[in-house]
Amino acid sequence: MKKRLLLTITLLITGVYMSAQGVYDTVSILTGYANQSYYSLNSGEISNIDNSDWDIAFDASGYGATIRINGAIGTELYKYPDGDTSDWATLDTAGISSWPMVYDSDTAWGAGAFNTGKTSDPMDLGWGIYSTITHHVVGDSLFVIKLANGTMKKLQIESLASGSFNFKFANVDGTNEVNETVSKGSFSGRNFGYYSIRTETEINREPANSSWDFVFTKYVAELFPGTYYGVTGLLSNAGVEVAKMTGVADVMNTTSHAGHTMSDDINAIGYDWKSYNSSTWSFNVEDSLCYFVDDVDGNIWRLVMTGFGGSMTGEFIFHKELISAVDIEENPQLNVALYPNPADNITHVVFNAQEASTVQIINLQGQTMHQENVEALGLIDHVVDVSDYAAGMYIITVKRGSSIDTKKIIVR
């Protein structure tokens, strides 16, 4: 985790201009949007990889149970409406045209197609039920997946136990049954682990989640309630926040987003900064639109999309400029850790206190949400109630003498 002095909030509020000039950059995801590009505003393109080699993705985070599909290449997922896991042997696809097709969320990584249709039961994760006794998720649903090559398979996520997803799939008639396990440990430091049903292969394709801010990609978006369509744009990494500013007269020189709220929706930039011009057979990019991005390192950038090549080139052209930066100060003697993160109701701030310390939480508007002096010494487990906080990102600072350790926390 990063340790830094808190400069971002002050510089952002006062509109201080930190960088002398920005740069233009171009990313291509190739003809037909065949690839994905994972991109860091600070370092540039991290990886540019084939987006057609996987079918389902499993949440690799410590407590996550999300499972997503590769809708970009035409993968379809149907939740079997006429039975449960006891009907595995008898499932057929009669009437599948009337079954509910389920989709990944385009606003949150943590809402996958397999998680769709959850009940009001907080233990219901869509594909299975969490046990407070065993701490396992046991599958209770059947699915039919239509792969990009047109093949249909029946599929059951059997369990998530001890950090491993256990699942099986077969031809609809029950032949060629395959039992598989995908372990989160194989994808440490990644958001997701990937699997190809077509090749029966586990794939480690995603870069470390601390290294990128956006993925340039084709994805399925809900254009209108109940209407889904393939689009191409930018999705933000978990922990990245974006403020969208419209109607800006001089997008290349504005340096403050005062009055605009940061969003942690992964499609905060998305696809709709461009529109297709049928007269010129090209794309128009809105010229009075810019974004302020709080990246994975806590720096603030201004991002302006300036061009899009469409499916012929898959090129995104944009201008980026560093507006404010955080200073880094390593303090291994503090050893601050947060759990859980993201947090829903409470978070624990754990640190080593050799003298009196102060714990402070600030939101991205610079408001102090919590501040408390801690007089105790030794290993401190300081509990903070965040149940009344608005969803979003907050900055937690622990100060002990001249040592300061600052971390981000997400409240859901």
VOGU-3710 file (C-alpha; in Angstrom, 3 decimals, decimal comma):
1> mkkrllltit> 0,000/0,000/0,000  1,100/3,546/-0,673  2,343/5,874/2,071  2,178/9,573/1,325  1,706/13,098/2,639  -1,717/14,514/1,872  -1,253/17,255/-0,728  -3,896/16,305/-3,249  -6,913/17,697/-1,407  -5,396/21,115/-0,719
11> llitgvymsa> -4,034/21,553/-4,221  -7,276/20,463/-5,797  -9,446/22,798/-3,768  -7,185/25,807/-4,391  -6,815/24,926/-8,059  -3,015/25,004/-7,935  -1,512/24,147/-11,299  1,287/21,661/-10,791  2,530/20,580/-14,211  4,132/22,713/-16,881
21> qgvydtvsil> 2,498/20,908/-19,786  0,493/17,854/-20,672  1,040/15,292/-23,383  -0,996/13,662/-26,118  -1,080/9,902/-26,237  -2,638/7,254/-28,473  -3,767/3,764/-27,568  -4,925/1,198/-30,114  -6,942/-1,913/-29,336  -6,651/-2,976/-32,989
31> tgyanqsyys> -9,118/-3,537/-35,813  -12,492/-4,703/-34,601  -11,546/-3,824/-31,006  -9,843/-7,219/-30,704  -7,591/-6,271/-27,781  -7,716/-4,543/-24,423  -5,222/-1,935/-23,270  -4,498/-1,517/-19,563  -3,205/1,997/-19,084  -1,539/4,075/-16,367
41> lnsgeisnid> -1,793/7,865/-16,564  1,643/8,033/-14,967  3,428/5,265/-16,894  1,480/4,902/-20,143  0,317/1,593/-21,556  0,952/-1,316/-19,197  -0,244/-4,162/-21,419  -2,129/-4,611/-24,685  -3,641/-8,078/-24,839  -6,019/-10,245/-26,812
51> nsdwdiafda> -9,553/-9,904/-25,466  -10,947/-13,000/-27,180  -9,151/-15,749/-25,278  -11,396/-15,942/-22,184  -15,048/-16,664/-21,389  -15,544/-16,102/-17,639  -13,661/-14,116/-14,982  -13,504/-14,851/-11,244  -13,049/-12,232/-8,530  -9,516/-12,574/-7,145
61> sgygatirin> -9,956/-10,233/-4,159  -9,936/-11,597/-0,629  -13,677/-11,590/0,027  -15,073/-11,168/-3,491  -17,480/-13,635/-5,121  -18,090/-11,840/-8,411  -18,111/-13,797/-11,667  -18,226/-11,941/-14,990  -18,541/-13,000/-18,644  -16,793/-11,837/-21,808
71> gaigtelyky> -19,737/-10,017/-23,357  -17,389/-8,079/-25,636  -16,955/-11,117/-27,892  -20,629/-12,119/-27,818  -20,725/-14,486/-24,845  -24,282/-14,844/-23,524  -25,407/-16,129/-20,141  -28,867/-17,425/-19,201  -30,019/-18,264/-15,702  -32,062/-21,494/-15,696
81> pdgdtsdwat> -35,559/-20,514/-14,482  -37,127/-23,964/-14,088  -35,088/-25,576/-11,327  -32,031/-25,585/-9,126  -28,813/-27,555/-8,865  -30,729/-30,794/-8,328  -31,865/-30,491/-11,961  -28,357/-30,631/-13,424  -28,964/-33,972/-15,138  -32,343/-33,025/-16,625
91> ldtagisswp> -31,705/-29,418/-17,682  -32,498/-28,718/-21,317  -32,715/-25,529/-23,357  -36,342/-25,798/-24,460  -37,804/-22,302/-24,304  -34,436/-20,649/-23,791  -35,581/-17,665/-25,855  -37,858/-16,730/-22,949  -35,238/-17,262/-20,239  -33,686/-14,219/-18,569
101> mvydsdtawg> -30,363/-13,268/-20,162  -28,061/-11,811/-17,528  -25,337/-9,199/-17,995  -22,310/-7,779/-16,239  -22,741/-4,371/-14,649  -21,019/-1,560/-16,538  -20,857/0,582/-13,392  -19,167/-1,750/-10,875  -16,627/-4,545/-11,215  -18,273/-6,269/-8,258
111> agafntgkts> -21,565/-6,967/-10,062  -21,117/-9,760/-12,573  -23,604/-11,552/-14,793  -23,544/-14,603/-12,507  -24,466/-12,371/-9,549  -27,611/-11,059/-11,235  -30,991/-11,820/-9,672  -29,992/-11,692/-6,030  -32,869/-11,785/-3,562  -33,255/-9,545/-0,522
121> dpmdlgwgiy> -31,360/-12,149/1,497  -27,943/-10,541/2,191  -26,357/-14,003/2,002  -27,625/-14,509/-1,571  -24,824/-13,772/-4,060  -26,844/-14,588/-7,180  -25,150/-17,862/-8,093  -24,989/-19,190/-4,535  -25,601/-18,653/-0,832  -22,956/-17,601/1,687
131> stithhvvgd> -22,794/-19,633/4,903  -21,951/-17,726/8,071  -20,942/-21,057/9,629  -18,515/-22,435/7,037  -17,777/-19,081/5,319  -18,222/-20,875/2,018  -20,537/-19,938/-0,820  -22,542/-22,927/-2,051  -24,030/-22,767/-5,541  -27,815/-22,918/-5,829
141> slfviklang> -28,347/-21,974/-9,497  -27,840/-23,432/-12,945  -26,808/-21,491/-16,036  -26,539/-21,985/-19,760  -23,669/-20,153/-21,419  -23,540/-19,516/-25,146  -19,919/-19,099/-26,127  -18,586/-16,783/-28,815  -18,264/-19,738/-31,211  -21,985/-20,514/-30,804
151> tmkklqiesl> -21,518/-23,573/-28,578  -23,915/-23,904/-25,645  -22,863/-25,402/-22,324  -24,709/-25,936/-19,087  -22,755/-24,553/-16,162  -22,861/-24,648/-12,379  -20,687/-22,723/-9,934  -20,578/-25,343/-7,207  -18,818/-23,410/-4,455  -16,341/-20,795/-3,358
161> asgsfnfkfa> -14,379/-22,391/-0,536  -10,951/-21,665/0,942  -10,206/-19,140/-1,790  -11,114/-21,407/-4,706  -14,027/-21,337/-7,141  -15,207/-24,855/-7,959  -17,393/-25,263/-11,032  -18,460/-27,689/-13,721  -19,754/-27,464/-17,266  -20,923/-29,906/-19,897
171> nvdgtnevne> -22,744/-30,127/-23,179  -26,434/-29,506/-22,683  -27,120/-33,251/-23,105  -24,694/-33,985/-20,253  -21,797/-35,284/-22,307  -18,208/-34,065/-21,940  -18,618/-32,910/-18,345  -15,604/-30,993/-17,019  -14,915/-30,199/-13,362  -12,566/-27,297/-12,676
181> tvskgsfsgr> -11,118/-25,203/-9,867  -9,793/-21,650/-10,128  -7,804/-20,515/-7,111  -7,602/-16,857/-6,130  -4,032/-17,486/-5,034  -3,024/-17,957/-8,662  -4,034/-14,341/-9,364  -2,615/-12,509/-6,377  -2,624/-8,740/-6,852  -5,075/-8,935/-9,773
191> nfgyysirte> -8,754/-8,002/-9,846  -9,792/-11,158/-11,690  -8,608/-14,578/-12,737  -9,748/-15,736/-16,173  -10,886/-19,022/-17,666  -11,602/-20,233/-21,193  -14,355/-22,851/-21,429  -13,549/-23,243/-25,113  -9,990/-24,396/-24,418  -10,466/-25,529/-20,789
201> teinrepans> -7,631/-23,227/-19,770  -6,963/-20,931/-16,805  -5,474/-17,619/-17,970  -3,468/-15,038/-16,020  -3,865/-12,096/-18,383  -4,529/-9,002/-16,263  -1,702/-6,771/-14,958  -1,288/-6,036/-11,254  -4,188/-3,919/-10,040  -1,785/-1,384/-8,506
211> swdfvftkyv> -0,275/-0,616/-11,916  -3,178/0,690/-14,049  -5,921/3,307/-14,015  -8,079/2,427/-17,050  -8,712/-0,370/-19,463  -9,538/0,676/-23,025  -11,935/-2,000/-24,214  -15,145/-3,095/-25,846  -17,826/-3,980/-23,296  -21,590/-4,352/-22,947
221> aelfpgtyyg> -23,442/-1,325/-21,581  -27,033/-0,791/-20,540  -27,980/2,011/-22,947  -31,526/2,239/-21,607  -33,274/0,256/-18,871  -33,306/-3,319/-20,124  -31,476/-2,494/-23,387  -27,896/-3,764/-23,656  -25,444/-3,123/-26,465  -21,748/-3,495/-27,221
231> vtgllsnagv> -19,834/-0,218/-26,884  -16,172/0,817/-26,799  -14,606/3,096/-24,220  -12,691/3,398/-20,960  -13,459/1,552/-17,726  -11,767/2,683/-14,502  -9,825/0,446/-12,163  -11,201/-0,142/-8,677  -10,083/2,764/-6,485  -9,896/5,277/-9,346
241> evakmtgvad> -12,374/8,171/-9,191  -13,432/10,554/-11,948  -15,142/13,945/-12,064  -16,818/14,748/-15,372  -17,009/18,388/-16,483  -19,208/19,425/-19,396  -19,596/22,771/-21,157  -15,980/23,772/-20,501  -14,864/26,652/-22,729  -11,142/25,867/-22,571
251> vmnttshagh> -10,668/22,207/-21,706  -6,880/22,309/-22,099  -6,382/24,984/-19,458  -8,997/24,344/-16,786  -7,304/23,119/-13,601  -10,052/22,764/-10,994  -13,189/20,650/-10,768  -14,656/22,574/-7,828  -18,344/21,793/-7,450  -18,105/18,504/-9,395
261> tmsddinaig> -18,380/15,223/-7,540  -15,877/12,424/-7,972  -17,484/9,152/-9,076  -16,180/5,630/-8,526  -18,438/4,174/-11,229  -16,169/2,225/-13,544  -17,878/3,810/-16,570  -17,438/7,383/-15,301  -15,638/8,062/-18,604  -17,184/5,190/-20,518
271> ydwksynsst> -18,093/5,490/-24,195  -20,412/8,485/-24,651  -17,743/11,193/-25,056  -17,959/10,405/-28,780  -20,740/10,050/-31,349  -20,862/8,590/-34,846  -21,256/11,040/-37,755  -22,963/9,200/-40,606  -22,178/12,046/-43,029  -18,415/11,730/-42,616
281> wsfnvedslc> -18,320/8,042/-41,608  -16,225/9,017/-38,617  -16,604/9,851/-34,945  -17,078/13,300/-33,439  -15,578/13,922/-30,012  -17,192/16,444/-27,706  -14,768/19,382/-27,465  -16,116/21,003/-24,282  -15,760/17,909/-22,099  -12,937/16,934/-19,766
291> yfvddvdgni> -12,365/14,641/-16,831  -10,429/14,985/-13,604  -9,047/11,635/-12,509  -7,821/10,595/-9,063  -5,483/7,777/-10,103  -4,401/4,644/-8,219  -1,520/6,576/-6,646  -3,646/9,520/-5,484  -2,473/11,987/-8,147  -5,013/14,202/-9,934
301> wrlvmtgfgg> -4,937/14,351/-13,739  -6,971/16,209/-16,309  -7,959/13,942/-19,193  -9,389/15,210/-22,484  -10,477/12,748/-25,172  -9,599/14,207/-28,580  -10,067/11,453/-31,165  -11,425/7,995/-31,877  -10,604/5,835/-34,895  -13,528/3,413/-34,701
311> smtgefifhk> -13,317/-0,270/-35,548  -10,916/0,279/-38,459  -8,013/1,218/-36,167  -9,313/0,882/-32,608  -7,402/4,079/-31,743  -8,114/6,360/-28,797  -6,393/9,748/-28,875  -6,307/11,869/-25,729  -4,485/14,587/-23,825  -3,443/14,100/-20,204
321> elisavdiee> -1,939/16,526/-17,758  -0,861/16,135/-14,150  -2,721/18,743/-12,102  -1,626/17,823/-8,582  0,693/15,207/-7,156  1,165/13,562/-3,794  4,499/13,391/-2,065  5,658/9,962/-0,966  7,055/9,406/2,500  7,785/5,844/3,493
331> npqlnvalyp> 7,186/5,105/7,184  7,754/1,400/7,747  7,751/1,959/11,502  4,024/2,841/11,397  2,977/-0,204/9,356  -0,575/1,077/8,888  -3,097/-1,467/7,579  -6,844/-1,165/6,902  -9,445/-3,896/6,996  -11,912/-4,434/5,564
341> npadnithvv> -11,250/-2,264/2,515  -13,681/-1,636/0,858  -15,724/-1,112/4,028  -19,482/-1,151/4,598  -20,033/-0,343/8,284  -16,726/-0,179/10,124  -13,053/-0,230/9,277  -10,075/-1,114/11,451  -7,008/1,133/11,297  -4,142/-1,001/12,564
351> fnaqeastvq> -0,743/0,572/13,246  2,286/0,484/15,512  2,195/3,392/17,976  5,386/4,112/19,899  3,999/7,454/21,052  0,667/9,299/20,982  -0,849/9,362/17,498  -3,680/10,990/15,555  -6,051/9,228/13,170  -7,852/11,446/10,669
361> iinlqgqtmh> -10,265/10,692/7,809  -10,887/13,293/5,087  -13,233/13,092/2,117  -12,263/14,223/-1,378  -13,849/17,618/-0,774  -11,383/18,231/2,071  -13,895/17,791/4,904  -12,732/16,077/8,080  -15,019/13,105/8,723  -13,179/11,701/11,734
371> qenvealgli> -10,296/12,801/13,906  -9,194/11,208/17,136  -6,099/11,256/19,282  -4,818/7,835/20,301  -2,816/7,842/23,514  -2,228/4,086/23,796  1,089/2,577/22,762  1,958/-0,626/20,953  -0,080/-2,325/18,247  -3,293/-0,315/17,892
381> dhvvdvsdya> -6,532/-1,576/16,352  -8,518/1,652/15,978  -12,136/1,056/14,903  -13,945/3,743/12,872  -17,677/3,688/12,191  -18,191/4,577/8,498  -21,821/3,455/8,238  -23,038/7,048/7,789  -20,415/7,968/5,172  -21,503/8,496/1,581
391> agmyiitvkr> -20,180/5,823/-0,768  -16,833/6,783/-2,272  -13,152/7,200/-1,550  -11,673/8,694/1,631  -8,142/9,466/2,818  -7,010/8,055/6,161  -3,951/9,674/7,727  -2,097/8,382/10,775  0,371/10,833/12,296  2,882/10,019/15,002
401> gssidtkkii> 5,375/12,746/15,703  6,980/13,637/12,367  5,883/10,361/10,729  2,795/10,386/8,534  1,206/7,450/6,723  -1,709/8,084/4,360  -3,910/5,473/2,726  -7,093/5,314/0,680  -10,223/3,544/1,776  -13,353/2,840/-0,255
411> vr> -16,722/3,014/1,518  -19,493/1,146/-0,287
//
